[in-house]
Amino acid sequence: MPDRSTFSTNGHSSNGHSTNGHASAGHAIDVGRPYTSDDVTRLRGSVPIEYTLARRGAERLRELLAQDEPVAALGCLTGGQAVEAVKAGLKAIYLSGWQVAADANSAGQTYPDQSLYPYDSVPKVVERINNAFQRADQIDSVEGRGGQHEWFAPIVADMEAGFGGPLNVFELTKAMIAAGAAGVHLEDQLASEKKCGHLGGKVLIPTSQAIRNLIAARLAMDVCDVPTVLVARTDADAANLLLSDVDERDQPFLTGERTPEGFFRVKPGIDQAIARGLAYAPYCDLIWCETSHPSLDEAKQFADAIHAQFPGKMLAYNCSPSFNWKLKIDDDTIAQFRTKLFEYGYRFQFITLAGWHALNHSMFELAYDYARRGMPAYAEFQQREFASEPRGYTATRHQREVGTGYFDEVAKIVGGGSSSTTALTGSTEEAQFTTPTSGAPTTPTSGMPTGTPIHRTITEELVVTPPQMPVPAA
């Protein structure tokens, strides 16, 4: 048997927990690696390549997963959405292949979630989100708040079914790491027939083939020397087709029927999903069972079965927009859903398509109102932006938000400390959206002259103290 090395170079060879998902990382269970450290060294080459954002994100994600609260994330499909999610208090970002297929792929097409988009699309969106985080961090720096906010939230990205076999998985994982992903997930569907987990027609690959894909992903992480978090997803709860009956672990679920395409029919359900989860557990950090409806009972059944053999194995749960939440469960259950899932060991909980639905519905509402009422619709929308500023929203000043002030600082430095062509000076944003406070304190800022006034937003000007009414004489 080959040496199942713990590969101390990447610092993490565990699922992170030893009981029901709440113990410290120091009592971890080793992740199976059927290759040696010498194998990894040979594949690395002679020049070490640093993947700063991926390493930093992965280490941060592992820290978050070890805390006594779930890591909650929303699916984002633009850099701006990810920045707003972090501003609002989320500590991680999910990047959905469904959303990339629909509206963020490098082909510029609108696709269903069937792996139709180019292979490099998700890594490019990972890079785009990290670039947005970098700009937000740079803006903070030139405005004198450098290091006060953690912008680089770890990104967990969708690798779908790997877009092929183990070699494709290996290369795609490396591309995700190069783009700065902190974690990735890989599902057990046939790549050439891949479907959204909430569509029909899903074809499972044999369990052994899915394990080879997980090994390929882990090998790529070790070769890159980054502790990327690996999530194994199974679609076996709903999938009723199987590519091949070669694996004995899949045979109890065979029905004996074949399809015209040659696929084997299998019995979908939680038992098939549990069998897959148990098989994948040694090769991943978290297990995700894709489900067709929100059910705490089913979630607990899956968790209990996994933890009976793999105590403390971390789990992930998709709180999907494909569920009609209020149709399926009551308000009290919805209110306790996150807490209960965490009790069962679901440490990463996310809403896959949140960004797509938020983007579309917010634009529809504004457009509907604007079409009927004209400018009052937008003016009132703008006031809602102002009203969000005390909670941390800053995009009302859109010129500042995208870095105009940052590049003004570049222009000043290049010009020896001054420039007559800076963009914010003389802008409508300066005139209408910021007002120098009378007697405002001053603060040194990086790259800015001492004495620059701190500006307040127009919302502060809108706060009016009501006049004091005279007290009637007795």
C-alpha positions, -999 to +999 in steps of 0.1 A: +000+000+000+013+035-008+021+058+021-010+079+029+010+109+038-005+137+058+014+163+037+023+187+063+032+212+036-004+222+032-011+222+068-044+204+067-051+167+062-083+165+082-120+170+082-115+194+111-136+179+138-139+147+159-174+146+174-205+159+157-188+188+140-181+209+171-147+197+183-114+214+178-093+209+147-067+193+169-087+160+171-089+156+133-094+126+112-069+121+083-081+125+048-072+096+026-045+102+000-035+072-020-002+088-031+031+097-015+048+129-007+074+120-033+047+118-059+036+154-050+072+167-050+078+153-085+046+169-098+054+203-084+084+211-105+114+230-094+100+266-090+077+271-060+046+291-070+028+312-044-010+313-043-015+340-017-052+346-020-061+309-022-039+300+008-051+329+029-087+321+020-084+284+027-068+290+061-095+316+069-123+292+058-109+264+080-108+288+109-144+298+103-155+262+100-139+254+134-160+281+152-192+275+172-215+289+145-223+280+110-205+296+080-233+312+061-229+323+025-249+337-003-243+328-040-228+359-057-222+363-094-205+397-095-177+414-077-201+441-065-225+416-050-197+399-031-185+432-017-220+441-005-223+407+011-191+413+031-202+448+041-234+434+053-216+409+076-212+376+057-178+360+062-178+337+032-189+338-005-204+310-025-200+309-063-226+288-081-220+272-115-258+277-121-254+315-118-223+315-139-241+295-166-271+318-164-254+352-165-216+353-158-198+329-182-170+337-205-191+328-236-214+357-228-244+333-231-275+325-211-273+288-203-292+263-181-271+245-155-259+217-178-221+224-180-226+242-213-204+271-205-166+273-211-145+254-186-126+285-174-158+305-166-160+299-128-122+305-122-126+338-140-155+349-117-135+338-087-107+361-099-133+389-106-146+387-071-111+387-056-103+418-077-134+435-063-122+427-028-088+440-036-102+473-048-124+477-017-093+471+005-072+496-015-100+522-011-099+517+026-062+521+026-061+554+008-090+567+030-070+559+061-088+527+072-063+501+060-066+468+077-097+477+097-120+455+075-115+419+064-125+422+027-110+390+013-138+366+024-131+330+014-148+319-018-162+284-022-166+277-059-185+252-080-165+227-100-197+210-112-189+174-123-153+183-132-159+189-170-145+155-177-124+128-159-097+130-133-072+149-154-098+176-161-106+177-124-069+181-116-064+210-140-097+227-130-087+225-094-054+242-101-072+269-121-095+275-091-065+278-068-047+302-092-078+324-092-079+325-054-107+300-044-106+290-008-128+259-013-143+239-042-170+213-045-173+184-069-204+163-076-208+127-087-227+132-119-216+122-154-200+154-167-214+150-202-250+147-189-246+170-159-278+187-147-287+211-119-294+190-088-330+201-090-336+190-126-344+155-139-322+133-161-292+131-138-267+103-144-244+092-116-209+080-122-197+048-104-187+055-068-151+045-076-150+070-104-163+098-082-136+089-056-109+092-083-121+126-091-119+136-055-084+122-053-074+142-084-087+174-068-068+167-035-037+159-055-039+192-073-043+210-039-012+193-026+008+200-057-001+237-054+007+234-017-026+251-006-050+237+020-080+242-002-113+229+014-127+201-006-165+195-006-179+162-020-214+165-033-237+136-041-268+139-062-278+103-053-309+114-034-327+122-066-306+107-094-322+075-109-296+067-136-261+052-133-233+051-160-220+017-151-226-012-127-189-019-123-187-008-086-201-033-060-211-004-038-236+008-064-252-026-071-277-027-042-295+002-058-298-013-093-333-020-105-322-044-133-335-020-160-315-003-187-323+029-207-321+032-245-289+051-240-274+022-220-276+037-186-286+016-156-316+026-136-311+029-099-333+035-069-329+072-058-333+082-022-316+090+011-301+054+014-283+057-019-271+092-009-258+079+025-239+051+008-222+076-015-215+100+014-199+072+034-177+062+004-165+098-001-159+107+035-122+097+037-114+118+006-130+152+014-134+178+041-171+182+039-200+162+024-230+178+007-261+158+000-282+176-026-319+173-017-352+180-034-369+198-005-360+214+028-363+187+055-347+188+089-357+151+095-339+141+063-309+163+071-306+146+105-310+111+090-281+118+066-259+134+093-265+106+118-256+080+092-224+097+083-213+104+119-220+069+129-189+059+109-171+092+106-176+111+139-173+148+134-173+148+096-183+183+085-214+186+063-227+213+039-263+222+031-278+240+002-307+262+013-318+263-023-340+288-040-353+258-059-373+250-028-407+268-022-398+274+014-432+285+028-450+259+008-428+231+022-423+241+059-438+265+084-424+298+097-412+283+130-392+256+112-377+281+088-367+303+118-348+275+134-335+259+102-300+272+104-295+265+141-309+229+138-287+222+108-257+233+127-266+211+156-265+182+132-230+191+119-238+212+088-211+238+093-213+254+058-248+266+049-254+286+017-281+298-007-268+290-041-288+313-064-293+343-040-274+367-062-293+358-094-327+362-077-317+394-058-304+410-090-334+401-111-361+409-086-346+442-075-343+454-111-378+442-119-393+461-090-374+493-099-383+490-136-419+483-128-422+514-106-402+536-130-423+526-160-454+537-142-443+567-121-412+581-137-385+598-116-402+595-082-396+558-084-358+563-087-357+591-062-374+569-037-350+541-045-321+564-039-335+574-005-336+537+004-299+536-004-293+566+018-313+549+046-290+519+044-258+539+050-259+538+088-257+500+085-226+501+063-238+506+028-216+529+008-225+523-029-247+554-030-215+572-039-208+550-068-178+570-081-159+565-048-172+529-046-154+518-077-121+535-069-121+569-085-105+584-053-079+556-054-068+565-089-069+602-080-042+593-054-022+575-081-024+606-103-012+628-075+017+606-066+028+603-102+025+641-105+048+647-075+019+654-050-006+672-071-027+669-103-051+692-121-070+663-136-082+644-106-117+631-111-136+634-079-127+671-075-154+690-092-176+660-096-214+659-089-206+633-063-184+657-044-210+685-047-241+666-040-233+634-020-206+646+004-207+677+025-177+689+045-187+690+082-181+724+098-152+721+122-147+685+110-117+667+126-089+658+103-069+626+100-038+616+082-046+591+054-022+570+033-013+588+002-034+619+011-023+652+026-028+657+063-058+679+070-082+664+045-117+669+059-137+639+068-169+640+048-203+630+058-229+617+035-261+635+025-280+612+048-266+631+077-279+663+062-313+648+060-315+641+098-335+671+111-340+677+148-377+685+153-384+719+168-392+720+205-429+729+211-435+754+238-450+741+270-484+757+276-485+778+307-503+762+336 
